[in-house]
Amino acid sequence: MIKLKLDNVNKQLGDARILRDVSLEIAAGEFVVFVGPSGCGKSTLLRLIAGLDSICGGDLLIDGRRVNDLEPRERGVGMVFQSYALYPHMSVYDNISFGLKLAKTEKSSLRERVLKTAQILQLDKLLQRKPKELSGGQRQRVAMGRAMAREPDILLFDEPLSNLDASLRVQMRNEIARLHDRLGSTMIYVTHDQVEAMTLADKIVVLNGGRVEQVGSPRELYERPASRFVAGFLGSPKMNFLAARLHAPGENSLVDTPVLGMTALPFDSSNLAAGTLLSLGVRPEHISLKAAEAAAGIVVTGVEYLGSETYVHLETGQDEPLICRCEVSAGWQAGDRVELQLDLDNLHLFDDDGAALKRHPHTVENLPNDVSLHSVRARAL
């Protein structure tokens, strides 16, 4: 069942277009995360759903009903803001019940809903405390409780964890995930933090410049990004990109890169001309290294030790180094020369507009020119 539908929604402020023809369907019970860089329009889109901003064009439907002109309280949504916005002179109980009192909820029902919400959020022993007596995580749970107590059809979260420290963000992230499992309600969550997006979402919506770049599960977006923007935005460290030039287009592409040389790849470039500039993408975990002979291979320029793993930086002659994730036991050091071993099944090729080229399910053995990317000797730089 479709709970919420956006149909070519637009938002404009003066001459600036904030959102451009956004179309999206969210099913009942889904946890959907809007993610993207600052200024991409994700918080604006959430405010349009909440009714806090007006829609300039297109339709917003909740349960099949057009709600463009309805007031926020008539839409059946609850919103948790980045700021806790708690009333400092009120107890936890009074903060949670505030919206219900404004809605003139009958007293017995009000108390029942506040106590039920407090129990779900593990606030039932803190109901008489004031906000100043609470930790940051507890305050954020009170803000969530205030929205939940109204029993909205859809819960909206606008970067609710950005004011918390790193360890508390992890704790609250887990609590929000468990909350969704318990309630089974539809949740829409805005963040610029890709880790929050990857760990919380059933479905991620990646926004860029007011447009939807790609919609899909975390795994789908990470493993099969539709554009270079999505590939570079999701992942830490981000995907590596190597400048490439199309030598021979076709259902399989013969590509020349300054680092790898002439390489046959299972991507369809039939609609492109020879000489087109491309980007070859590979994530740090899909590169492995082996020692190269003296004066051959690529130079290690730096090593980041993270305890359980290391990130090895490699000089490629481009603006940014190539980053490889390795086991600590590998023992690479700055100045070492290495050869690259790449995972063919996890390479990506993007055209000059940043769109991903269609991949063919070819194996290494049936690629033309007998080129295997499972063991590539990089050109010496």
C-alpha positions, 0 to 999 in steps of 0.5 A: 500500500502506498502511504505517501506519493510525490508527483512532480513536486516543485519548490521555488523561492524567487528565481531559485528553484529548490526542488525540481520535479520530484516524484517518489512513492513511499510504502506504508511502514517503510523507513525512507532516508533523504540524503545528500549534500548541504543545499540539495533540498532534502530538508525543504522536501521534508517541510513540504510533506509536513505542511510547513512550506507550500508546494509551488507545483505538483501534488502531494498525496497521503493515503491517496488524498491530495493534501497540498492545501491542508494545514500540518495538523490535518495531515496526520504527520509528526515531526522531530526537529534538529533542535530538541525545542523542549520547554525548559520549565516543563517536565518530561510528561508535560513536554510530551503531552503538550501537543495533545493538550493543544488538540484538546485530547480527553484527559484519560486518553492523554495520560494513556498515550503519554505513558505508552509513549514514555514506555516505548522510549524508556522515559517512564522513569524520567517523566517528572524531570526537567530538560536540564536534568536529562542527557542529550540522548534523553532530550532527543527521545523526549522530542521524539515522544512529543511527536509520537504521542499524537499517533501520527500516520507518518513520522518525520525526522529532520537531522535529529542526531546532528547535535549529539556527539559521535558515541551518542549518535550511534546509540540513538541510531540503534534506538530509532531503528528499534523504535521503527521495528516496534511501531511499524510506522512510516518514517521519513528521515533527513540526514547528511550522514551517509552512515545513518542513511545506510544503517537505518533505511529500507530505502534511500533517496539521494538528492542533488541540486533539487533533483532525485539522483537515485532511489533504492535500498542501501545495498543497491545504491552502494553496489550499483550506483546510477551516477558518479555523484551517488557513487562518490557520495555513499561510502567512506572513504568514497569511491576512487575514480580514475580518468579514462578515455574510450578507445573502442566503443561497443557492447564491451568497451576498450578503455585506456587509463593513465594508471592501468593502460588499455583495458577491456571492460564489460560495459556497453558504450555503443552510444558513445564515440571513440575518444570520449572521456570516462571515469573508472570507479572502484571502491577501496575494499575492491583493490588489493595490492602486491609488491612490484618490482623496483621502479615498476608499479605505483608508489605508496604515498601514505598509510592510515592505521585504524586498528582493525584495518589500514588505508593505503594511499597511492600516487596516480598522477591525479588530483586525489590519491587512489585509496586501498583498504588493506589488512593491518598485517599487510605492512605497507609503508610510504615509498613502497611500490605496488601492483593493483589487483582489482575486483572485476565484478565491482568496477564501475564506468561512468560517461562524461555526464556522470551517468553509469554505463550499463554492465554486461554479465560477462566473465573475465575469460570471455572479455575481448583481447584476453585482458584480466582485471583480476591482476593488473600491472599498473604503469609506472608513474 
